[in-house]
Structures are given as structure tokens and as C-alpha cells.
């Protein structure tokens, strides 16, 4: 086997190597390009066709001029594949342009025409194997063009004419640099066909195809660079906005402790740790008047920014109703009606709300589908008070909530929480549970409200370990000291 190293062959080898390399890089990059899946699919096929076409052409050049029946069969098969791929390349390019321009109701018709042209191209190549109408090989297996060689390019040219129509007719649907890349793919092979008809030794079609691939690779790289830069800017903006949202949400909750340093009748401490940057849980406590303290623990459905927005709206509505001097049941009833009146997203919030008469220790509370509060009486242990649950806030308009009373004595404690505490999950999927929660609460009878909350947080963290925090973790502990 021998291979003539002529100037033309060296140029061809260089262009083939460049074509394979650039097409391979483009295939890797195209998977990240901001284009439709269909266009990406045909583009990847197109690039593989370039690799196949250039590889077959190199193989043909290596086989050419080697006499013998084996070489004759091999070179005819390789040449057939090379010509077939050239038609497939034109077809893939046409499909890329067709799906990029999306010519409405004509798309199926045009696509059918492209398939028909590809079929005609394939059939004519098969006929050429027996009639040598396009090309032939002499006894030394040297390639020669037949008089009708130009006909082999007819179907690809017709496809390109149709592509030109699509690019002109639907140009407004394409970005300028993408349209420019398509035009280069269109014009470069046409120019190459003319040049190759004049000087056949150098494969100008390969040169044109590789050149177009270089440009398209540059377009893809530029698009990815622009997209990445935009993503970085957007990510920075989102991070800044989320940080601000976190601060705003944190500022909405009482966070200065001791909260009422001048009031010796009670001690209160609370914390909220969102699972994401912002959360849907919230707590609240405030004096309705000098003798009444309102305490709220709530959990909004969902997580993230939507839950945080719903949380803030719910918190404000609850506080406004409470400051109007209403009872806990009426506060929840009126809050529910207000939320239901404009709740297109169908979100809801569970709420436990209690109003303590500070002078007597009488606590009046209502529960809208929230977790049971844990209560500790003097000389006793924390136990879950299985109060009657009402429906969630935002679930059904017109619902009437009921309330109950609880007598707190000096030394009584109240622990409120969201489901993020008992449902905290470790890496094996095991939940922290209510029993563990009560065990932590009863570990130290003399612990302050702040110590109880901090101890609970540490216990939950130790239990969860390396597992990701699944839900917001919100707690409030209250101790009643009574009148001094």
C-alpha cells in the first residue's frame, strides 16, 4: 500500500485533522449551548457528519492508487459513504435551519421535501455504483470524475436553495450572529464546489466545511461566554436580593433579648433557622396592653421566597387583629377570612396563638392546625397538650375557630415549635420525634427559656448530623414568673 504525499494531499490532511478536532470540540460545547433541543440534536448530528465525511475522504485518499480487487471494493464502499454523508450533511443543516426558523404550518411540508431529496440523493448514489454516472475508478483504482459528476451535487444544492428561502423569509426569528453562521454554512460549500470543479486536487469542500465549523465553534463559545457572564450577574443579583430578604425577614421577628427587660412577670426567648435563605415559619410576641401578652407560632406551607412573602403577610394580618383587642378564636377567624379572600396560590399557614393575662396567669389560646404545645407546670414535666385543632388558615373561608383556657402558675413553662423540630431527619431517614423533644425539654428543670431553646437546637443538630436541614426550625419558650 502506498500514499502519495503531494502538496495537495498535505493540505487535505491538515484540513481533515483540523475538521475532526474542531468538530469534536464543538460536539462537547454544543451540549451547553442556549438553543432548542431539536436544533442541538441536528447540530450534533451535523458535526458527526463532518467527522465522518473528512475521515472517509482521508481513507479514500490512502486507498487510491493501490491496485487489486480488495482495494477496489474497499475504495468504492468508502467513496459511496463519503458521497452519502455529504448529502446527510446538507440534510442536517437544512433541519437545523428549519427548526430554528419554525415556518409555522409549512414546516412539515418542507421537512418532507428534505427527506425526499435525501432519499433521491441516496438512490442516485446506489445507481452510480453500477453505472459510474458520477465517478469511476480505473484499473489502478485511481479516482476519476464522470461527465455527470455535477449532478451528484444537485440534491444538496436544492436543499441549500430551500435553506436560503427559509433564512430570508423567517430572518426575524433568528439572532444576527446565528443567521450569519448559517449563511456561512450555506455559501462556503457552494463556492467550494465551483473551485473544486476548476482544481480537483485540493478538497475545497473540506476547506469550506472546516472553515464554517470554525466560525460556528466561535459562535457557540461566544454564546456560552455571554450566557455564563449573564448567569454570574444574575446569580450575584439573586444572592444579594436573598441576603436582603433574609435580613428583612429576620427584622420582622422579635430578635432582641431579653425582650421586655422591665417586666419581671415572665421570661421569653425564641429563634428561627430557615432551611433555605428565607423561610415560611414565624414566631411573634407582643404586648396587646400592659396586662396582655400575645404569643404566636406559625408554619406556612412550602419553603423559600413564596413562603416568606406569605409568612410576612400572615404575620401582619394576625398582629393587626390581635392589637384590635379580639379574642384568639376571633383573631384566627378574621385572619382566615382575610387570607382566603385573596389566595390564588392556595397557600396556607398553621397557627397557634395564645393571649396571656399577665396578672392572673390565665392563657386563652386557639390552634389552627399547628403542632401541640408542650406545657410544664411547677414541679412537673413538659407534656404535649393535645388541644383541639382547627382548620389551617387559608384553607376554607368562613371557618369558625374555637379557643380554650390554660392556667399558668409561677414556674409554669410553655414551649412552642414548628414541625421542623420533631420531623428533623438524620442521614438514615430517622426522625427526631416528639419523645426526643420532650426528653430534651425535661433534661434540666432549672433551665431558662433561652437555655431550653439553645439546648433543643444543639440536640437537633447532633441528631441530624451531616444530613441537610429539610425544614425551617422555629422555637419559642415562655416561663411565667407571676406577680412579684
Residue pairs with C-beta under 8 A, 6 or more apart in sequence:
1 62
1 63
1 66
1 71
2 65
2 66
3 9
3 61
3 62
3 65
4 65
6 201
8 201
8 202
9 61
9 201
11 202
11 207
12 57
12 58
12 61
12 202
12 203
12 206
13 58
15 54
15 203
15 206
15 207
15 210
16 54
16 55
16 57
16 58
16 206
18 210
18 214
19 50
19 51
19 54
19 206
19 209
19 210
19 213
20 50
20 51
20 54
20 55
22 210
22 213
22 214
22 217
23 47
23 48
23 50
23 51
23 54
23 213
24 47
24 51
25 217
26 47
26 213
26 216
26 217
26 220
27 44
27 47
27 48
29 217
29 220
29 221
29 224
30 40
30 43
30 44
30 47
30 220
31 40
31 44
32 224
33 40
33 220
33 223
33 224
34 223
34 224
34 227
35 43
35 100
36 99
36 100
38 99
39 96
39 99
39 100
42 92
42 95
42 96
42 99
43 92
43 96
45 88
45 92
46 89
46 92
46 93
46 96
47 213
49 85
49 88
49 89
49 92
50 89
50 209
50 210
50 213
52 81
52 85
53 82
53 85
53 86
53 89
53 206
53 209
54 206
54 209
54 210
56 78
56 79
56 81
56 82
56 85
57 82
57 203
57 206
59 78
60 75
60 78
60 79
60 82
60 143
63 71
63 74
63 75
63 78
63 141
64 75
64 141
64 142
64 143
65 140
65 141
65 142
66 75
66 141
67 139
67 140
67 141
68 141
71 141
72 137
72 141
75 137
75 141
75 143
76 129
76 137
79 135
79 143
80 125
80 126
80 129
83 125
83 128
83 134
83 152
84 121
84 122
84 125
86 156
86 205
87 118
87 121
87 122
87 125
87 155
87 156
88 118
89 156
89 209
90 155
90 156
90 159
90 160
90 189
91 114
91 115
91 117
91 118
91 159
93 159
93 160
93 163
93 182
93 185
93 186
94 114
94 159
94 160
94 162
94 163
95 111
95 114
96 182
97 163
97 166
97 167
97 182
98 107
98 110
98 111
98 114
98 166
99 107
100 173
100 174
100 178
100 182
101 166
101 167
101 169
101 170
101 173
101 174
102 170
102 173
103 110
103 166
103 169
103 170
110 162
110 166
113 162
114 159
114 162
117 155
117 158
117 159
118 155
120 155
121 155
121 156
124 133
124 134
124 151
124 152
124 155
125 134
125 152
127 133
128 134
128 135
128 152
132 146
133 146
133 148
133 151
134 145
134 146
134 148
134 149
134 151
134 152
135 143
135 144
135 145
135 146
135 149
135 152
136 144
136 146
137 143
137 144
138 144
145 200
150 197
153 193
156 189
157 190
157 193
160 186
160 189
160 190
163 182
163 186
164 186
167 174
167 179
167 182
167 183
167 186
171 179
174 182
177 219
177 222
177 223
178 219
180 219
181 212
181 215
181 216
181 219
184 211
184 212
184 215
184 216
185 212
185 216
188 208
188 209
188 211
188 212
189 205
189 208
189 209
189 212
191 204
191 208
192 204
192 205
192 207
192 208
192 209
193 204
193 205
195 204
196 202
196 203
196 204
196 205
242 277
242 278
242 305
243 277
245 277
245 278
245 305
245 308
246 274
246 277
246 278
249 274
249 278
249 279
249 308
249 311
249 312
250 272
252 282
252 312
252 315
253 270
253 272
253 282
253 283
253 284
254 270
254 283
254 284
254 285
254 286
257 269
257 450
258 267
259 268
259 269
259 285
260 266
260 268
260 287
263 358
264 481
264 484
265 358
265 359
265 480
265 481
265 482
265 483
265 484
266 293
266 356
266 358
266 478
266 479
266 480
266 481
267 448
267 449
267 478
267 479
267 481
268 285
268 295
268 449
268 476
268 477
268 478
268 479
269 448
269 449
269 450
269 452
269 453
269 476
269 477
270 283
270 285
270 453
270 474
270 475
270 476
270 477
271 453
271 454
271 457
271 473
271 474
271 475
272 279
272 281
272 282
272 283
272 472
272 473
272 474
273 279
273 457
273 469
273 472
273 473
273 474
274 281
274 303
274 308
274 472
275 303
275 420
275 469
275 470
275 471
275 472
275 473
276 303
276 304
277 304
278 304
278 305
278 307
278 308
279 303
279 304
279 307
279 308
279 311
279 472
279 474
280 299
280 300
280 301
280 302
280 303
280 304
280 307
280 308
280 310
280 311
280 349
280 472
281 298
281 299
281 300
281 311
281 418
281 420
281 472
281 473
281 474
282 296
282 298
282 300
282 311
282 312
282 314
282 315
282 474
283 295
283 296
283 297
283 298
283 416
283 474
283 475
283 476
284 294
284 295
284 296
284 298
284 315
284 318
284 319
285 293
285 294
285 295
285 296
285 476
285 478
286 293
286 294
286 319
286 322
286 323
287 293
287 294
288 294
288 322
288 323
288 325
288 355
290 358
291 357
291 358
291 359
292 355
292 356
292 357
292 358
293 355
293 356
293 358
294 322
294 353
294 354
294 355
294 356
295 353
295 354
295 355
295 356
295 414
295 416
295 476
295 478
296 315
296 318
296 322
296 351
296 352
296 353
297 351
297 352
297 370
297 371
297 373
297 416
297 417
297 418
297 474
297 476
298 311
298 314
298 315
298 318
298 349
298 350
298 351
298 352
298 370
298 393
298 418
299 349
299 350
299 370
299 371
299 418
299 419
299 420
299 472
299 474
300 307
300 308
300 310
300 311
300 314
300 347
300 348
300 349
301 307
301 310
301 347
301 348
301 349
301 392
302 310
302 347
303 471
303 472
306 345
306 347
307 347
310 345
310 347
310 349
311 349
313 339
314 335
314 339
314 349
314 351
314 393
314 394
317 335
317 338
317 339
318 331
318 335
318 351
318 353
321 330
321 331
321 334
321 335
322 331
322 353
322 355
326 334
327 355
327 364
327 403
328 353
328 354
328 355
328 364
328 365
328 366
328 401
328 403
329 366
329 400
329 401
329 402
329 403
330 401
331 353
331 366
332 351
332 353
332 366
332 368
332 390
332 393
332 401
333 399
333 400
333 401
335 351
335 393
336 368
336 391
336 393
336 394
336 395
336 396
336 397
336 399
336 401
337 397
337 398
339 348
339 349
339 393
339 394
340 394
340 395
340 396
340 397
341 397
343 394
346 394
347 394
348 392
348 393
348 394
348 395
349 368
349 392
349 393
349 394
350 368
350 369
350 370
350 371
350 392
350 393
351 367
351 368
351 369
351 370
351 393
352 365
352 366
352 367
352 368
352 370
352 371
352 373
352 416
353 365
353 366
353 367
353 368
354 363
354 364
354 365
354 366
354 373
354 406
354 414
355 363
355 364
355 365
356 362
356 363
356 408
356 480
357 363
357 364
359 483
361 407
361 408
361 409
361 410
361 412
361 480
361 482
362 405
362 406
362 407
362 408
363 405
363 406
363 407
363 408
363 414
364 403
364 404
364 405
364 406
365 373
365 387
365 403
365 404
365 405
365 406
366 390
366 401
366 402
366 403
366 404
367 387
367 388
367 389
367 390
368 389
368 390
368 391
368 392
368 393
368 401
369 389
369 390
369 391
369 392
369 393
369 395
370 389
370 418
371 416
371 417
371 418
371 419
371 422
372 384
372 385
372 386
372 387
373 384
373 385
373 387
373 414
373 415
373 416
374 382
374 383
374 384
374 385
374 414
374 415
374 416
374 417
374 437
374 438
374 441
375 382
375 383
375 384
375 385
375 406
375 412
375 413
375 414
375 415
376 382
376 383
376 412
376 413
376 414
376 415
376 441
376 442
377 409
377 411
377 412
378 409
378 410
378 411
378 412
379 411
381 438
381 441
381 442
382 413
382 415
382 438
382 441
382 442
383 438
384 434
384 438
385 406
387 404
388 402
388 404
390 399
390 401
390 402
391 399
408 414
408 480
409 480
409 482
410 480
410 481
410 482
411 479
411 480
411 481
412 479
412 480
413 449
413 452
413 477
413 478
413 479
413 480
414 477
414 478
414 479
414 480
415 441
415 452
415 475
415 476
415 477
415 478
416 475
416 476
416 477
416 478
417 437
417 456
417 474
417 475
417 476
418 471
418 472
418 473
418 474
418 475
419 471
420 469
420 470
420 471
420 472
420 473
420 474
421 432
421 437
421 456
421 460
421 473
421 475
422 431
422 432
422 433
422 434
422 436
422 437
423 431
423 432
423 470
423 471
424 431
424 432
424 460
424 463
424 464
424 469
424 470
424 471
424 473
425 431
425 432
425 464
425 467
425 470
426 432
426 463
426 464
426 465
426 467
427 465
427 466
427 467
432 459
432 460
432 463
432 464
436 459
436 463
437 456
440 455
440 456
440 459
441 452
441 456
443 455
444 451
444 452
444 455
447 455
448 479
449 477
449 478
449 479
450 477
452 477
453 475
453 476
453 477
456 475
457 473
457 475
460 473
